[in-house]
C-alpha cells in the first residue's frame, strides 16, 4: 500500500524468518508503459528491484494481484474496446514476468464494470495463462500462478458449485497442456466495506469455517492450495477459523494502509499541525479513491481515512510530510519511524495468529 508498507512486510519476514507474499494490484504497481501505479509511482521493474535489494535471503515472494483484463482502473471505462484492454493486459503481464515476479494471479472475472460469465472468464483465463506460460519459458523464468474466476462477495462458495467450477478450470488448463496453478481463490465469507469486514465469516466464523474446510479439501484433491482474499479487519477468531479450516494463504492490504493513515493523523495531532491534518484529509477525500470501499453512508472523515494511502506519493502529500518532518526533528523522530512502528504493530497481530510461538 506504500513504501512503508513494503518495508514493514520485509521486516516481518526477517523477524520471523518466514515467507511473506508482497502482492501488488495493477492500480498499485504496473509497468512503465502503462504509467506505473499509485504506490511510489513505481513501475513493475522498480518495485521488484526495490524488494530484491532488501531481501538477501529470498524470504519475500513477489506477486501480482488481479492480473487480467479490466483490472486496471483505466480499463474499466476504456473507450478503446475489448481488443485494447486485452493488449494492455498482456503488456502488463509480460512486464511482470520480465521483472521476475514469483506468482501471478490471473483474474478474468470482469467484463468492463460487470462480472464476466463463467464460460467467458474460463476461456480468457486459458488464453492468457498460455500466453504467460509460453512467455516465461522463452525467458527461462519460473512463474507460479493463482486463479480465480469470481468477484469477491460476502458469502462463502457453495462447495458443490466450487467443486464443479474448479474441475472445469483444471480440465481446461490440462487440455491446453498448461501446468496447474499453485493457488485457487475461493469465496471464504470475507468482504471489506469501508474500514470493516462485513463478510459472513466475521459474524459466523465456526459455521463458515466448516464450509471453507470443504473448499480446501476440494483444492487439495487437485494438488492445489486455497487462498482467501479480503481478509482485512477480521477478528482473531475469524482468522483462526480460516487457518484451521485449511486456508493456505490470506491477502490483507487496505487495513495496513488505513493503519498508516491513522498513525499519521495521530502524529499531526500530537505535533499541533492542524492545518496539515486538514490538508491531508481534504487531499484524500478529493481523490475519490474511497468510492471503491463504501456502499453506504459514511462520514467524510471515514472516507478520507480509507483513501489516505492512495495519495502518499503525490506532491501535495510530500509537502505535508515535509512540514511534519521538520516538526519532528526537535524530538529526535522521523515521520517514517512513527509510521513504521504503527505498521509493525498491526502486522505483528497477524504474525501472532498465523505463526504462534510454542
C-alpha positions in Angstrom: 0.0 0.0 0.0 3.1 2.3 0.4 6.8 2.2 0.6 6.5 2.0 4.4 4.1 -1.0 4.0 6.6 -2.8 1.7 9.4 -2.2 4.2 7.3 -3.4 7.1 6.4 -6.6 5.3 10.1 -7.3 4.6 10.9 -6.6 8.3 8.1 -9.0 9.3 9.6 -11.8 7.2 13.0 -11.3 8.7 11.8 -11.0 12.3 10.1 -14.4 12.0 12.2 -16.0 9.3 9.1 -16.9 7.4 7.9 -16.4 3.8 5.7 -13.4 3.2 4.0 -12.6 0.0 4.0 -9.0 -1.3 1.0 -8.8 -3.6 0.6 -5.7 -5.9 -2.5 -4.9 -7.8 -2.2 -3.2 -11.1 -3.5 0.0 -9.7 -0.7 -0.1 -7.1 2.1 -1.1 -9.4 2.2 -1.5 -13.1 4.6 -1.4 -16.0 6.1 1.9 -17.1 4.4 1.7 -20.5 1.0 1.8 -18.7 2.0 4.6 -16.4 3.1 2.7 -13.2 1.0 2.8 -10.1 0.0 4.9 -7.1 2.5 3.3 -4.8 5.6 5.5 -5.1 4.8 5.8 -8.8 6.8 2.5 -9.1 6.9 0.6 -12.4 6.9 -3.2 -12.1 10.6 -3.4 -12.5 11.3 -0.7 -10.0 9.1 -2.4 -7.4 10.7 -5.8 -7.8 14.2 -4.4 -7.7 13.4 -2.4 -4.5 12.2 -5.6 -2.8 15.1 -7.9 -4.1 17.7 -5.4 -2.9 16.3 -5.6 0.6 15.7 -9.4 0.7 19.1 -11.2 0.6 17.6 -14.4 1.9 14.8 -14.6 -0.5 12.0 -14.6 2.1 9.7 -12.4 0.2 7.5 -13.8 -2.6 6.8 -11.0 -5.1 3.3 -11.4 -6.5 0.9 -9.8 -8.9 -2.7 -9.5 -7.6 -5.6 -9.4 -10.1 -3.6 -9.5 -13.3 -6.2 -9.6 -16.0 -8.5 -7.6 -18.3 -10.4 -4.6 -16.7 -8.3 -4.9 -13.6 -6.5 -1.6 -14.1 -8.6 1.5 -13.1 -8.1 3.0 -16.6 -9.6 -0.1 -18.3 -12.9 -0.2 -16.6 -14.4 2.6 -18.7 -11.9 2.2 -21.6 -13.2 3.9 -24.8 -10.9 1.8 -27.0 -12.8 -1.5 -26.6 -12.0 -5.1 -25.7 -9.1 -5.6 -28.0 -7.2 -2.7 -26.4 -8.0 -4.0 -22.9 -6.6 -7.4 -23.8 -3.5 -5.8 -25.3 -2.9 -3.8 -22.2 -3.4 -6.9 -20.1 -0.7 -8.8 -21.9 1.7 -5.8 -21.8 1.3 -5.7 -18.1 1.7 -9.5 -17.5 4.8 -9.8 -19.7 6.3 -7.0 -17.7 5.6 -8.9 -14.5 7.4 -12.0 -16.0 10.4 -10.0 -17.2 10.7 -8.3 -13.8 10.9 -11.7 -12.1 7.6 -11.8 -10.2 7.3 -15.2 -8.5 3.5 -15.6 -8.5 0.9 -14.1 -10.8 -2.8 -14.1 -10.0 -4.7 -14.3 -13.3 -8.2 -12.8 -12.7 -10.5 -12.8 -15.7 -13.7 -12.3 -13.6 -14.5 -8.9 -15.1 -16.2 -7.7 -18.3 -16.0 -4.0 -18.1 -17.6 -2.8 -14.9 -19.6 -6.1 -14.6 -18.9 -9.7 -13.8 -18.0 -11.9 -16.7 -19.9 -15.1 -17.4 -18.0 -18.1 -16.1 -17.5 -19.7 -19.5 -16.2 -16.4 -21.0 -13.9 -15.9 -18.0 -12.6 -19.5 -18.3 -11.8 -19.2 -22.0 -9.9 -15.9 -21.3 -8.1 -17.5 -18.4 -6.8 -20.4 -20.6 -5.7 -18.0 -23.3 -3.9 -15.6 -21.0 -2.4 -18.4 -19.0 -1.0 -19.9 -22.2 0.5 -16.6 -23.2 2.1 -16.1 -19.8 3.5 -19.6 -19.6 4.9 -19.5 -23.1 6.5 -16.1 -22.5 8.0 -17.2 -19.2 9.5 -20.3 -20.9 11.0 -18.1 -23.6 12.8 -16.1 -20.9 13.7 -19.2 -18.8 11.6 -17.8 -16.0 9.9 -19.8 -13.3 6.5 -18.4 -12.5 3.7 -19.8 -10.4 0.1 -18.9 -10.9 -3.0 -18.2 -8.9 -6.5 -18.4 -10.4 -10.0 -17.2 -9.6 -13.0 -16.5 -11.8 -15.4 -14.8 -9.5 -15.6 -11.3 -8.0 -15.5 -11.3 -4.2 -18.7 -11.2 -2.2 -19.6 -11.6 1.5 -20.7 -15.3 1.4 -18.7 -18.5 1.1 -18.8 -20.6 -2.0 -21.3 -23.4 -2.3 -19.0 -26.4 -2.0 -20.6 -28.4 -4.9 -20.6 -25.4 -7.2 -17.0 -24.7 -6.3 -16.0 -28.3 -7.0 -17.6 -28.2 -10.4 -16.0 -24.9 -11.4 -12.6 -25.9 -10.1 -12.8 -29.2 -12.1 -13.7 -27.1 -15.1 -10.7 -24.9 -14.6 -8.3 -27.8 -14.0 -9.6 -29.8 -17.0 -9.4 -26.7 -19.3 -5.8 -26.0 -18.3 -4.8 -29.6 -18.7 -6.5 -29.8 -22.2 -4.3 -26.9 -23.2 -1.2 -28.6 -21.9 -0.7 -25.9 -19.2 0.8 -26.5 -15.8 -1.6 -26.4 -12.8 -1.8 -23.3 -10.7 -0.5 -23.1 -7.1 -3.4 -21.2 -5.5 -7.1 -21.1 -6.1 -9.1 -18.1 -4.8 -12.2 -19.1 -3.0 -15.1 -17.2 -1.6 -14.5 -17.6 2.1 -17.0 -15.2 3.6 -14.8 -12.2 3.6 -15.8 -8.8 2.3 -14.3 -5.4 3.0 -16.7 -2.4 3.3 -15.2 0.9 4.3 -12.8 0.0 7.2 -14.7 -3.1 8.3 -15.1 -6.7 7.2 -18.8 -7.3 6.6 -18.4 -10.8 5.3 -20.3 -13.7 6.8 -17.0 -15.1 8.3 -16.7 -12.1 10.7 -20.2 -12.9 12.1 -20.3 -16.7 12.0 -16.6 -18.0 11.9 -17.4 -21.5 13.0 -20.2 -22.1 10.6 -18.3 -20.6 7.6 -15.2 -22.5 8.7 -17.0 -25.8 8.1 -17.8 -24.7 4.5 -14.2 -23.4 3.9 -12.9 -26.8 5.0 -14.8 -28.4 2.2 -13.4 -25.9 -0.3 -9.9 -26.6 1.0 -10.3 -30.3 0.6 -11.5 -29.8 -2.9 -8.4 -27.8 -3.7 -6.1 -30.4 -2.1 -7.6 -33.2 -4.1 -6.3 -31.4 -7.2 -3.0 -30.7 -5.6 -3.8 -27.0 -5.2 -3.9 -24.6 -2.3 -6.8 -22.4 -1.2 -6.3 -18.6 -0.8 -8.7 -16.1 0.8 -8.8 -12.5 -0.4 -10.2 -9.5 1.5 -9.2 -10.8 5.0 -8.7 -7.3 6.4 -10.2 -6.2 9.7 -11.2 -9.7 10.8 -11.4 -10.6 14.5 -8.8 -13.1 15.7 -11.2 -16.0 15.9 -12.3 -15.4 12.3 -8.7 -15.5 11.0 -8.0 -18.6 13.2 -11.1 -20.3 11.7 -9.8 -19.7 8.2 -6.4 -21.3 9.0 -7.9 -24.2 11.0 -10.2 -24.9 8.1 -7.3 -25.4 5.7 -6.9 -22.0 4.1 -3.3 -21.9 2.9 -2.9 -18.1 2.5 -4.7 -14.9 3.1 -4.5 -11.5 1.4 -4.5 -8.4 3.6 -3.7 -4.8 2.4 -6.1 -1.9 2.9 -6.1 -2.4 6.6 -2.4 -1.6 6.7 -2.9 1.5 4.5 -5.6 2.7 6.9 -3.3 2.0 9.9 -0.6 4.1 8.3 -3.1 7.0 7.7 -4.4 6.9 11.2 -0.9 6.9 12.6 -0.1 9.9 10.5 -3.2 11.8 11.7 -2.3 11.0 15.3 1.2 12.3 14.8 -0.1 15.5 13.2 -2.4 16.0 16.2 0.5 15.5 18.6 2.6 18.0 16.7 -0.2 20.5 16.6 -0.2 20.6 12.8 -3.9 21.2 12.5 -3.7 22.8 9.1 -1.6 19.9 7.7 -4.0 17.4 9.1 -6.9 19.1 7.4 -5.0 19.4 4.1 -4.2 15.6 4.2 -7.9 14.7 4.9 -9.0 17.0 2.1 -6.5 15.6 -0.4 -7.5 12.0 0.5 -11.2 12.8 0.2 -10.9 14.7 -3.0 -9.0 11.7 -4.6 -12.3 9.8 -4.7 -10.4 6.6 -4.0 -12.8 5.8 -1.1 -15.6 5.0 -3.6 -14.0 1.6 -4.0 -14.7 0.7 -0.4 -18.0 2.2 0.5 -21.5 1.0 -0.5 -23.5 3.0 2.1 -23.5 6.2 4.1 -20.2 7.1 5.9 -18.7 10.3 7.2 -16.3 12.4 5.2 -13.6 11.6 7.8 -14.2 7.8 7.4 -14.0 8.2 3.6 -10.8 10.2 3.8 -9.1 7.8 6.1 -9.9 4.9 3.8 -8.4 6.8 0.9 -5.3 8.2 2.6 -2.8 5.7 1.3 -3.8 6.5 -2.3 -2.2 9.9 -2.1 1.0 9.1 -0.3 3.1 9.6 -3.5 1.6 12.9 -4.6 3.5 16.2 -4.4 0.8 17.7 -2.2 1.3 14.9 0.4 5.1 15.2 0.3 4.7 18.9 1.2 2.6 17.9 4.2 5.0 15.2 5.2 8.0 17.6 4.9 6.3 20.0 7.4 5.7 17.2 9.8 9.3 16.1 9.4 10.6 19.5 10.4 8.3 19.5 13.4 9.6 16.0 14.4 13.3 16.9 14.4 13.5 18.5 17.8 12.0 15.3 19.3 14.6 13.1 17.6 11.9 11.4 15.5 11.2 11.0 11.8 7.7 10.6 10.3 8.6 7.3 8.7 9.8 5.9 12.1 6.4 6.6 13.6 4.5 5.1 10.7 6.8 2.1 10.6 6.1 1.4 14.3 2.4 1.5 13.6 2.7 -0.9 10.7 4.9 -3.3 12.6 2.4 -3.5 15.5 -0.5 -4.1 13.1 1.4 -6.8 11.2 2.6 -8.5 14.4 -1.1 -9.1 15.3 -1.4 -11.4 12.3 2.0 -13.0 12.8 0.9 -14.0 16.3 -2.2 -15.7 14.9 -0.6 -17.3 11.8 2.8 -18.2 13.4 2.1 -18.7 17.1 5.1 -19.3 19.3 5.4 -22.6 21.1 
